[in-house]
């Protein structure tokens, strides 16, 4: 190939083929790539289903934080109206997002599953004091949903499974934990589907995981594409997927056409009645 | 004066105010259309090249990013205009105009449509139809070299100077091959006027010079013109990895923008020239619709030109940049002899008809001798190479030192 004098013509073929290949780019601010199930974003402080706060002010999160971004002060629960079910509660809870590296060690450390991370990472501030989120901003609302603050860019799915965060599928390498729910169901969210682990018993549809070679199949080398997705067979397969995607659109269009036809008929009837 | 204007039927009845108005309108339309087309070309190139690289390309300004060029241009106008300390101020400011003006002027001779009639005036749809038409294009591409050359020299900086020296050497080298392919076209059309060249090709694609001249001159012309435009793969003048930005390194603001403008305008102009010389210009099938004789030629011309703009972009996407010695090899050792041989063939066939085929063995023998000579020359020069080619380099310390008797 190297020594053929006209081998550069292959470049023309390749570049021309690329015209029809799907783009890998997402037009970012308009639409976004689906986030991975374990994306680390802005924290939330969870509540129990009766509305009690989970945080007991133990400061383990602050202690484990490698970036020193968490500041917690605990206080004894007032006996007549306790804030948390334990002895103490988090009186002050602040996270400085100019320091936070979203390592999730605080989530691992928390004994009551009080602090978890949402998938939101698009929040910007124009001064330093705004970068420090206080307890008021971090705490979930009465429905268990994270507060959507005005400067944050929440999109659909950013708060999914916020409190259903999971540890590694097989803690300490023990296969016994594989496929088991590792984290309790919360206010606002149910139990999250267990992720598969090393043994491959995974339910990608439930957890939302999508392997890269499936997403970008058109860009793989020909021999890496599964036989069922090549040639005529592949074309049929792709058409099926496309049809599924377009089904909603088609249905909407059909409904619109139907409505238009009905209205036209009605107008015609009115006209003929008017004449009669 | 009258002899000079004779080929343009617009001036046949003398020059009065109506003729002047028509000329003015033609110039204005061509100016605006070319500027708009250049903006579109920049958008087109960015969009196509991004498609070929599986990207999206400009999509923020206007629908499908159509106004991206406008946004870029506006930005460039408002940027600070820097004048380097060591620059020759007057020449530095003059150079961008020397690049842009020829690009405009060269387009003037390109026939974009057929001939229309308004009242008693016969109007050719091109800005001007001088008897020397195609020479004007060559002259303008020659003058454009001054823009690049002076820009590099007047910057008072090393990279631009190197870039401009490369550019002028490259453009002058390929101008010979370019000129000779143009001569083959002129030989069969028997005229230098672009209108006459187009008329000679009308009446079906088998009359196009592409077919009549035997395809090869078209390929030579495409290669030569790509080098002439300093577009990829011949864009050594602005090889960013070696020369920062080439001749326009020191330019900023709208002066830089003008070089950019000139480059893309030249691309359009040269696409149009290729269409004129080899693809019959506005020639094409005309359906029997009312008024089709007026607008169909323009549509055909635009289609062909856009196709060539696409091909230039395709070149850029598909081919890696040549090394400088490869560029010169291709120009001097291959393109010039081949165009010369083809010119000889065409000339002898034009004069002697079928007997002209006798020239084929002559050309073959001459070609063989030339290849042999260039190989001999290359072998001989290898002994006294100042810098041996990469891979054959021997460190002086490792070389046996026969002169000192040490082995």
Interface residues (C-beta under 8 A of the other chain):
Chain A: X8 X11 X12 X14 X15 X16 X18 X19 X21 X22 X23 X24 X25 X27 X219
Chain B: X48 X51 X52 X53 X54 X55 X56 X59 X314 X317 X318 X319
